[in-house]
């Protein structure tokens, strides 16, 4: 459903069974997918129901882990070099391949 959402195509068309028109089932799947997406925390990617025992969840459903991304590390280090104030307004740091 994520790809269907991204390309704005019906699920049946994605599966090769449809002609590109949105069926009732396609619309129901799209609405369910959107409801699911809205239930996911933008920060951690979990859903409140996963933690809520009253909804079948578990207060200890997840444990934390630490991951280091070298790309994010490079961006953060370079971001420290961006000047404060007007000279730094609009400056964004990104990554480009060293070799094309």
PyMOL commands that set and color helices and strands:
alter all, ss='L'
color gray80, all
select helices_A, chain A and resi 2-7+11-14+24-39+48-51+53-55+70-79+85-88
alter helices_A, ss='H'
color red, helices_A
deselect
rebuild
show_as cartoon
